[in-house]
Amino acid sequence: MRTTTTTTTTEHRITMLLLLRTKTASMSRAVFGARHNRTELETSSSSCYNDHHHHRRHRHQEDNTLRTTARYPLRQNGRRRRRCVASKIYSSSSSSSSMDDFLTITKPDDWHLHVRDGSKITSVVPHTARQFDRALIMPNLTPPVRTAEEAGTYRKLITEAAKETNARFEPHMTLYLTDETSEAIVEDAAKSGYVRGFKLYPAGATTNSSFGVTDVKRVMPALRKMAELGLILQVHGEVTHQTVDIFDCEARYIDEVLKPLLDEVKDLRVVMEHITTKNAADFVSTFPEDGRLAATITPQHVLLNRNALFKGGMRPHVFCLPILKREEHREAVLNAAVGTKSERFFLGTDSAPHPKGAKESACGCAGVFSAHAALNFYAMAFDSVGKLDKLEAGKNYGEMVDMTEKI
């Protein structure tokens, strides 16, 4: 998997802990097979935000947490040991630990992010701005972001929210594709300088998708114009037929929609967002043309399988769409990210915050909030298969920005 990296006047590097002492220790126990405790991915959505005051009250504590070294306990021959991993290991003395282990990588970008709107923006954007300098912002607000002008207004709000935490943070925008998206709207998007593509939500597939595309045939003129102008189609790849099992929606979308679309619009570049199945991983990996098809991968879909939804009861904070799948699919997606075609897979957290009451309810919202510790989660997943060397890379699908590759 490619964690696409930025080039700036000064090299910005982020010293990243493999685990956060106070935030992700319970996740490590869940992932590596010890006694299950409630994981950070299960609790993070509820603690994402209640209001701006809550965020500011805890910000200093979180900054210190990101700089606190955590022990990374594994077992060897029945004994606890500490594992040194990464391209660079730094050791230092401190009052709390005789040796600190750090993984240092070039600062990556997040190519799939939700930051919501209104007062929520100021609560959630700083979490991403601490770990990333760029992010591709999803448009599924109410009402959705459908034009370059609307995206420009939204972008200013996000930039302002990030300024205090990271003045370099740069939101890249994608527009909401609807049945009414015209070629003129596509042309305006291409001229904007900050819109990178359009997001195709099948109507009813996920949060705020009621404005989505009802039939791909209705948007063919817009898709052909996108291909002509070099804009990228970001796809939520699930069918929404009520007769299709929720665990099969992604596989059916590939066969019924995506394959025919790629055949019909030959020059269109597509990113299949937040893939969850072996079907999608294999389809992207084996696609015969380089540069036309890629995928983003979330932390939850390489750390958790669908059992996590029901451990000890219903777990609303790991409910997301696409939904978590069987273990064989989790393994396949992770293996694709570190495999021979890893350059086709990109970091896209799909971090999707909701207020606590919207998650813990009779009809809880879909979405996992992971922005506060996204890189830590990815490092855990990659290290679980001994592939931390694959975590960092610089190839950038679609040449959205200048990149520098560092291994």
C-alpha positions in Angstrom: 0.0 0.0 0.0 1.2 3.5 -0.8 1.2 6.1 1.9 1.6 9.0 -0.5 4.0 11.6 0.7 4.3 15.4 0.3 7.2 17.5 -1.1 7.5 20.9 0.6 10.3 23.5 1.0 11.3 21.8 4.2 11.2 18.0 4.6 8.4 17.4 7.1 8.9 14.1 8.9 6.7 12.6 11.5 8.0 10.5 14.3 5.3 7.9 14.8 4.7 5.6 17.7 3.8 2.0 16.9 1.2 2.2 19.7 -0.2 5.0 21.8 0.1 4.1 25.5 -3.3 5.5 26.5 -5.2 5.0 23.2 -4.3 1.8 21.4 -3.0 -0.7 23.9 -6.4 -2.5 23.9 -6.4 -2.7 20.1 -3.0 -4.5 20.2 -4.5 -7.1 22.5 -7.5 -7.6 20.1 -5.3 -7.8 17.0 -2.6 -10.1 18.3 -4.9 -12.6 20.0 -4.7 -11.9 23.7 -7.8 -11.4 25.9 -10.3 -9.1 24.2 -10.8 -5.6 25.6 -12.8 -2.8 24.0 -10.6 -1.5 21.2 -9.9 2.1 20.3 -11.7 1.7 16.9 -14.7 0.6 18.9 -14.7 3.6 21.2 -13.2 6.4 19.0 -16.4 7.5 17.2 -18.2 8.2 20.4 -15.3 10.3 21.7 -14.7 12.1 18.5 -16.6 15.3 19.4 -19.4 16.6 21.5 -18.5 20.2 21.0 -15.5 22.5 20.3 -14.9 23.0 24.0 -14.4 19.3 24.5 -11.8 19.2 21.7 -9.8 22.1 23.1 -9.9 20.8 26.6 -8.2 17.5 25.6 -5.9 18.8 22.8 -2.9 19.3 25.0 -3.3 15.9 26.5 -3.5 14.3 23.0 -0.5 16.2 21.8 1.5 14.7 24.7 0.1 11.3 24.0 1.3 11.3 20.4 4.8 12.0 21.7 4.7 9.4 24.5 6.7 6.3 23.8 4.7 3.0 24.2 6.0 -0.4 24.8 5.1 -2.9 22.1 4.8 -6.2 23.9 4.9 -9.4 21.9 5.8 -12.9 23.1 8.7 -15.1 22.1 9.2 -18.5 23.7 6.6 -17.6 26.3 8.4 -14.5 27.4 7.5 -10.9 26.8 9.9 -9.0 24.6 10.2 -5.7 22.9 10.3 -5.6 19.2 12.4 -3.1 17.2 10.8 -2.5 13.8 11.0 0.2 11.1 13.5 1.8 8.8 15.0 3.9 11.6 15.0 3.1 15.4 15.9 5.9 17.8 16.9 5.1 21.4 16.9 7.7 24.2 16.7 7.7 28.0 13.7 8.9 29.9 12.4 8.7 33.4 9.6 6.4 32.3 11.5 4.0 30.0 15.1 3.0 29.5 14.7 2.7 25.7 12.2 4.3 23.4 11.3 2.8 20.0 10.1 5.1 17.2 9.1 4.5 13.6 10.0 7.5 11.4 8.4 7.9 8.0 7.8 10.8 5.6 4.6 12.4 6.3 1.8 10.8 4.3 -1.5 12.0 2.9 -5.0 10.7 3.5 -6.9 10.1 0.3 -10.4 9.5 1.8 -11.6 11.6 4.7 -14.9 12.9 6.2 -14.9 16.0 8.3 -18.6 16.8 8.3 -19.9 20.4 8.5 -20.9 23.2 10.9 -19.3 23.2 14.3 -18.1 19.6 13.9 -15.4 20.8 11.4 -13.4 22.5 14.1 -13.6 19.5 16.3 -12.4 16.8 13.9 -10.1 18.5 11.4 -7.2 19.1 13.8 -7.0 15.3 14.4 -6.1 14.8 10.8 -4.0 17.9 10.5 -1.7 16.6 13.2 -0.7 13.5 11.2 -1.3 14.6 7.6 -0.5 17.6 5.4 -3.1 16.7 2.7 -6.4 14.9 2.5 -9.1 14.3 0.0 -12.4 15.5 1.5 -15.6 13.5 0.8 -18.6 15.5 -0.3 -21.6 13.7 1.3 -22.9 16.5 3.4 -26.6 17.5 3.6 -27.0 19.0 1.1 -24.0 17.5 -0.8 -21.1 19.4 -2.3 -22.0 19.3 -6.0 -20.2 22.2 -7.6 -16.7 23.7 -7.6 -18.1 26.8 -6.0 -19.6 24.8 -3.1 -16.3 22.9 -2.7 -14.4 26.2 -2.6 -16.5 27.4 0.3 -16.2 24.1 2.1 -12.4 24.1 1.6 -12.0 27.5 3.2 -13.8 26.3 6.3 -11.6 23.2 6.5 -8.4 25.2 6.0 -9.4 27.6 8.7 -10.1 24.8 11.1 -6.7 23.3 10.5 -4.7 26.5 10.6 -3.9 26.5 14.3 -2.8 22.8 14.3 -1.0 22.7 10.9 -0.9 25.8 8.7 0.4 23.6 5.8 -2.7 21.4 5.8 -4.2 21.4 2.3 -7.7 20.0 1.6 -8.2 18.5 -1.8 -11.8 18.2 -2.9 -14.1 15.8 -4.6 -17.6 16.6 -5.8 -20.8 14.6 -5.4 -21.8 12.9 -8.6 -25.6 13.0 -9.1 -28.0 12.1 -12.0 -28.0 15.8 -12.8 -24.2 16.4 -13.0 -23.6 18.1 -16.3 -20.6 18.4 -18.5 -20.4 22.1 -17.6 -20.1 21.2 -13.9 -17.3 18.8 -14.8 -15.5 21.5 -16.8 -15.8 24.0 -13.9 -14.4 21.4 -11.5 -11.4 20.8 -13.8 -10.6 24.5 -13.9 -10.8 25.0 -10.1 -7.3 23.8 -9.3 -8.5 22.0 -6.1 -11.2 19.5 -7.3 -9.6 16.2 -8.0 -12.6 14.2 -9.1 -16.2 13.1 -8.4 -17.5 10.6 -5.9 -20.0 8.1 -7.1 -22.4 7.0 -4.3 -25.0 4.6 -5.4 -28.3 6.0 -4.1 -28.9 4.8 -0.5 -25.5 3.0 -0.2 -24.2 4.9 2.9 -24.4 8.0 5.0 -26.1 11.0 3.2 -26.2 9.1 -0.1 -29.9 9.8 -1.0 -28.7 12.2 -3.7 -26.6 9.4 -5.3 -26.6 8.0 -8.8 -29.6 5.8 -9.5 -28.2 4.4 -12.8 -24.7 4.8 -14.2 -26.1 5.2 -17.6 -27.6 8.5 -16.5 -24.1 10.0 -15.9 -22.3 8.7 -18.9 -21.8 12.2 -20.5 -20.3 13.5 -17.3 -18.0 10.4 -17.0 -16.8 10.8 -20.5 -16.0 14.5 -19.9 -14.2 13.5 -16.7 -12.0 11.1 -18.7 -11.3 13.7 -21.3 -10.2 16.3 -18.6 -8.3 13.9 -16.4 -10.5 13.9 -13.4 -10.8 10.8 -11.3 -13.9 8.9 -10.4 -14.0 7.8 -6.7 -16.4 4.9 -6.4 -18.3 3.6 -3.4 -18.5 0.2 -4.8 -21.7 -1.5 -3.5 -25.0 -2.4 -5.1 -28.1 -1.3 -3.2 -30.6 -3.9 -4.3 -32.6 -5.1 -1.3 -32.4 -8.7 -2.5 -28.6 -8.7 -2.2 -27.0 -9.8 1.0 -25.1 -6.9 2.6 -21.9 -8.9 2.7 -22.1 -9.5 -1.1 -22.8 -6.0 -2.2 -19.2 -5.1 -3.1 -18.6 -8.3 -5.2 -21.8 -7.8 -7.1 -20.9 -4.1 -7.8 -17.6 -5.2 -9.5 -19.4 -7.6 -11.8 -22.5 -5.6 -12.5 -21.3 -2.0 -12.6 -17.6 -1.4 -12.4 -16.3 -3.9 -15.1 -18.8 -2.7 -17.7 -18.0 0.9 -16.8 -14.3 0.5 -17.3 -14.9 -1.2 -20.6 -17.2 1.5 -21.9 -15.3 4.6 -20.8 -11.8 3.5 -21.8 -9.8 6.5 -20.6 -11.6 7.0 -17.2 -9.4 6.6 -14.2 -11.1 5.0 -11.2 -10.4 4.7 -7.5 -12.4 2.0 -5.8 -12.8 3.4 -2.3 -12.4 1.6 1.0 -12.3 -1.9 -0.4 -13.2 -4.8 1.9 -13.2 -8.0 0.0 -10.8 -10.5 -1.7 -12.9 -9.9 -4.8 -12.0 -6.2 -4.9 -8.4 -6.8 -3.9 -7.9 -9.3 -6.7 -9.8 -7.2 -9.3 -7.6 -4.2 -8.6 -4.3 -6.2 -8.4 -5.0 -8.1 -11.7 -6.5 -5.3 -13.7 -4.6 -5.4 -17.1 -3.9 -1.6 -17.4 -1.6 0.3 -15.2 -2.7 3.8 -14.1 -6.5 3.3 -14.6 -7.6 1.5 -11.5 -6.6 1.8 -7.9 -8.1 1.4 -4.4 -8.0 3.0 -1.0 -7.8 0.9 2.2 -9.0 1.8 5.7 -7.4 0.8 9.0 -10.5 -1.0 10.2 -10.7 -3.2 7.2 -7.2 -4.6 7.7 -7.4 -4.8 11.5 -10.9 -6.2 12.1 -13.2 -8.8 10.7 -17.0 -8.9 11.1 -16.7 -10.8 14.4 -15.7 -7.4 15.9 -19.3 -6.2 15.4 -20.7 -8.7 17.9 -18.0 -9.3 20.6 -19.8 -9.4 23.9 -22.8 -7.7 22.3 -23.5 -5.1 19.5 -20.5 -2.9 18.9 -21.8 0.2 17.1 -18.5 2.0 16.9 -17.1 -0.5 14.4 -20.2 -0.4 12.3 -19.3 1.1 9.0 -20.2 0.9 5.3 -18.9 -1.1 3.5 -19.4 -3.4 6.5 -16.6 -5.5 8.0 -16.2 -8.8 6.2 -15.0 -12.4 7.0 -11.4 -13.0 8.1 -10.4 -14.3 4.7 -11.4 -11.0 3.1 -9.5 -9.0 5.8 -6.4 -11.0 5.1 -6.8 -10.6 1.3 -7.0 -6.8 1.5 -4.0 -6.6 3.8 -2.0 -9.0 1.6 -2.9 -6.8 -1.5 -1.6 -3.7 0.3 1.8 -5.3 0.8 1.9 -7.5 -2.3 3.5 -7.2 -5.7 0.9 -4.7 -6.9 1.0 -2.6 -3.8 1.5 0.6 -5.8 -2.2 0.3 -6.7 -3.4 0.6 -3.1 -3.4 3.9 -1.1 -4.0 5.1 2.4 -7.5 6.3 2.8 -8.8 6.3 6.3 -12.5 6.9 5.6 -12.4 8.4 9.1 -16.1 9.2 9.6 -17.1 10.9 12.9 -20.5 11.0 14.4 -21.7 12.3 17.8 -21.9 9.6 20.5 -25.7 9.6 20.5 -25.9 9.0 16.7 -23.7 5.9 17.1 -25.2 4.5 20.3 -28.8 4.5 19.3 -31.6 2.2 18.0 -30.5 3.0 14.4 -26.8 3.9 14.7 -24.9 5.8 11.9 -22.3 4.0 9.9 -18.7 5.1 10.2 -15.5 4.6 12.2 -13.6 7.6 13.5 -9.8 6.8 13.2 -8.2 10.2 12.4 -6.7 10.6 15.9 -4.4 7.6 15.5 -4.6 6.5 11.9 -0.9 5.9 11.2 -0.6 3.9 14.4 -3.5 1.6 13.2 -1.9 1.1 9.8 1.5 0.3 11.4 -0.1 -2.3 13.6 -1.7 -4.0 10.6 1.4 -4.0 8.5 3.6 -5.2 11.3 1.2 -8.0 12.0 2.4 -9.6 8.7 6.0 -8.4 9.0 5.7 -5.8 6.3 6.4 -2.4 7.9 8.8 -1.7 5.0 5.7 -1.5 2.7 4.0 1.1 4.8 5.8 4.1 3.2 6.0 4.9 -0.4 5.6 7.9 -2.7 3.8 7.0 -5.9 0.7 9.1 -6.2 -2.2 7.8 -8.2 -3.4 10.4 -10.6 -0.4 12.7 -10.0 -2.5 14.9 -7.8 0.5 16.6 -6.2 4.3 16.3 -6.4 5.5 13.3 -4.4 8.8 12.1 -3.0 9.2 8.4 -2.4 11.2 7.3 0.7 11.5 3.7 1.8 
